[in-house]
Amino acid sequence: MPRHITVAFPGQGSQYVGMLDHLPEGFINNFKDEIRESLEFDILDIIKNGSEEKLNKTSITQPAILLTSYLEYKFMLDKLNIEPDLLCGHSLGEYTALVAAQALTLRDALRVVHKRGLYMEESLSGSMFAILNTDMKIIDDCCQKASSKSNKIVSPANINSSKQVVIAGEDEAVELAIEYLKNNGAKKCIRLNVSVPSHCDLMYEAATKLSTILDEIKINNCEYELIHNLDAKKSNDFSSIKNKLILQLTKPVRWSDIMTHVKTKNGIFIECGPKNILSGLAKANDIENIYTTSSNTFISEVGKIL
């Protein structure tokens, strides 16, 4: 009986210079015209030869990771002759999943996520912290208390697992929330190296601008089952997809709920993109049979079990 296949695409934080170097140049060349028509700068050159500083700029990072992850996906399909049963992506990765599901063209997706990154860069600054091994209710309560006390924004941003939740917001409110969390037993609160506090109300203006861009492109229904960050559910039509992409910027990523859904499939989990961050999160959510395209032995490993 065929194995159920979940393919998951990473978000920001997975990027590094040279992350496409392992793919054959001839294979990448098949997509060059489409890539060139999408952006006004040479994203392939930045990925191959650019500085870390440039690649880590949000408006560059987003199309770079989307492109890398999608090319990894197409290369995987070509080599293994498989199709996914379920697609998902962490934050930005949801756009890659939509391209894989044929709801967005690669050309439109690259243009949209570049604009999405620009809008996020223009938003109010803030900070993000990963809170480890702390009950979700305590995190919620501390964020609400800090927000009320400071009259500023702080809230859960990424609910990655029962052991890791990221909070985001304005610096004063985030620091107050961290103080409350430590007073309530939180041992590890780790500041993330980001300049853009994603998935909180500081992204409201960015979400409004994103809505306008999404109105300019065609969104199709998904050809494969795809579950969204907003609610860990699939969309029934293209208008629902658009609404979920807009709300995704200001609402938390419910990755733990997505992993709960994946676990019910009892299949294999493939992280498709640079690095292996999602593989670690899958393991933290008790997912088994985890594979990543970033492994040098990925094709042979997965080929043996299919």
N, C-alpha and C positions, 0 to 999 in steps of 0.2 A: 504494500500500500504506500503511495507517495507521502513524503513527509510534508507537513504544513510548514510554510516558509514565511517568517516575518522579516522584513527588511526595514532597518531603522537608520535614519540619517542624522548626523550630528549638527550642532549649532556652533556659535562662536566659542573660541577657546581651543578648537582642534587644529587651527591653522599653523603652518610653518612653511618657510621658504623651501622650495624644492619638493613640495608634496605631490607633484605630478610626475616626478622624474622617473618613477618605476614603470609608467605606462609607455608603450611604444609610440614614438613620434608619429609614425604613419597612422596609427589609430586616432590620435588627437587631431591630426590634420583633417580627418573626416568631418570635424565639427567647426573648423576654423572660420569658415564663411559666416555661419550662424552666430558665432561668438563675436566676430568683428562687427556685424550689423547690430549687435545688442548694446554695445557700450562705446563711449567716445575715447576710451583709453585701452591700452593693450594689457588685459588682465592676465593673459598667459605669460607675458614677459615679467610681470610683477610677481607671479607665483614662482617662476623659475629663477629670476635674477634680482628681484627687488629686495629692499631692506626690510628687516622685521618691523621697523617703525611704520613703514608705509603699509605693509600687509596687515598690520594690527589696527589700522584705522577702520572704524566700523563700516563706513561706506565702501571700503575696498574688501574688507574681510568677508562681508556677506556674499557678494557675487563670487569671490574666490572659493569659499567653502562650498557653495552651491554647485559651482562648475566642477570642482574636484570630485565631489561626492557623486554627481550625476555621471561623470565619465567613468568613475569606478563602477557604478551600477551597470552602465552599458557594456563595459568590458566584462564584467561578471556574467551577464546574460549571454554574451557572445561565446565565452569560454565554457560555460556550464550548461547552456541550453535549458535554462529554467525560467519559471515565472513566479513572482511573489503571490502569496495568498493574502498578505496583510502588509500595509505600508504605514509608517509613522515617522515623525521627525521631531527632534527637540528644538523648540523655538524656531529659529531660522530654518532648521532642517525640515520643518513642515512644508516649506516651499519646494525643497528638493523632492519630497515625497509626492507633491502634487504634479511635478514634472514627470516623475516616474509613473504616476497614475494616469498621465495624459490629460490632466485637467488644465495644465498650463503648458505652453510651449517653452522651450529652453530660452528662446529669445526674449519673450515677455517676462519670464521669471528673473532673468539676469537684470533686466532694466528695473523691474519693480523692487528687487531687494537692494539694488544700489541706491535707489531713491529712499527706500525704507531706512537704510543706514544713514543717509544724509539727514533725514528728518529726525532720527534719533540723536544724531550729533548736535542738532540745533535745540534739543530739549533742555530743560533745566538740569543742572548737574546734581549728582548725588552719589550714593555708595551702595554696595551690596556686600552682605556677609553670609557665609555658609554656617549654619547652625547644626552641630552634630549631636546625635544621641539625645535629643530633647523632644518631649511629647508635643504633638501638633497643637493641642489645645493651649499649652503653656506659651508656645510661640505666638499663636493668635492673640491670646490675652495680653501678652507683653507688647505686641505691636499696637494693639488698640489703645492700651494705656499710654504708651509713648506718643502716639499720634494725637490723642486727646490732650495730653499734658503740654505738648509743644505746639499744638495747632499746625502741625506739619505732617507730611505724608511718610508713612512707613507701613509695609505690608508684606506677607509672604509672596515671593516671586516665582520660585521654582520648588515644587514639592516633588523632590527626586526619589525619595524612599522614606521609609519610617525612621531612618537614621540620618537623613540629610535633607534639610530644608534651607533654601536661600531666601533671605529677606532683602528688600530694596526700598529706597526712598531718599528723602532729603537728609543730609548729613546729621543735623541736630537730632532729628527724630530717630534715625538709625542708631546713633550712639546712645541715646536714652533707652531704646529698646534693648540694646546689648547689655546695658547696666541692669535693667530689670531681669533679663534672661539669666545673667550670672548670679543675681540674687535669688533666682529660682532654681539654681542647680546646674545651669548649662556650663559645661567644662570647656568646650571648644567652640569658639566663635571666630571664624577665619575671614578676614577681609579679602575680597576678591579684587584682582588687578583689572578693574574695569573703570571706564570714565562715564559710561552710560548706564543708569539704573533701570534696567528693562523690566517689563511686566508689572508695572505699577502705575498709579494715576499721573505720575510725572510724564508719561508717554501720551497723554490725552491729545495734545496738539499734533504730535507725530501721527497718531492714529487717524485724526481728522484729515490730515494731508494725504495719508496712505489711501484713504477711502476714495479720494479723487483720482488717484493713479489707477486704482483697481477698476474704476468705472471705465477707463480707457482701453482695457484689454478684455479679451474673451476668456471666460472661464467655463470649461466643459464639466460635465459630470465625470466622476472618477471611473476608470476602467477596472480598477482593483479596489478592494476594501481599504479604506484609509480612515484612521481615527485621529482626531484633532486634539491639540494641546488644551483647548478651552474647556472641554467637557469629557474627553476620552470616549467620544462617540463619533460615529460616521455621519456624514452629511447626506441628506436626501436629494439635494439639488444644488446647482451652481450658485444660486443667491445665498444659500446657507453657508457655502464655502467662503464667499466674500465676507459675510458678517463675522464669521469665526476668525478670519485673518485680521480683521480690524480690532475685534475685542481681544485677540491674543496679545496685543501690545500692552494693554493695561491690566490684564488679568493674569493670575498665576498659571504657569505651566504645570499641568496635572500629570506629570510623568509617572508617578507611582500608580495612579489609576490606569494609565495606559499599559504599564507592565503587568498589572493584575489581569487585564484583558488578554494580553499576550500569553500569560501563563496558562490560561484555560485552553489554549490551542495545543499545548503539549508537543510542540514541534521544534524547529531550530530557529535561532535568533541570529541574524546577520547584521552586524554594524557595517554600514557602507559609507566609507569616507576616511579622512585622515585621522590618525591616532586611534585610541580605543576607550575614550571616555564613556561612551554609552554601554560598552561591554562591562565596565566596572559597575555602572548603575544597574544594569540587568542582573548582575550577580548579587548586588545588594538587595534586589527585589526577588531573590530566589528563583531566577530564571536559569534553566539548564541548557545545555547544547548551544553554547555561545561561540560565534565565529566572527572574525573581523577581517575586512579586506586589506587592512594595513599589515597583516601578517604575510611574511614571505612565502608561507606554505598554504595560504588560504585556498587557492584553487584545488590543489591536490587533496587537502583535508576534506573540503565540502564535497568534492567529486566522489570520494570514497563512500560517503553515507547516503547519497541520493540515488 
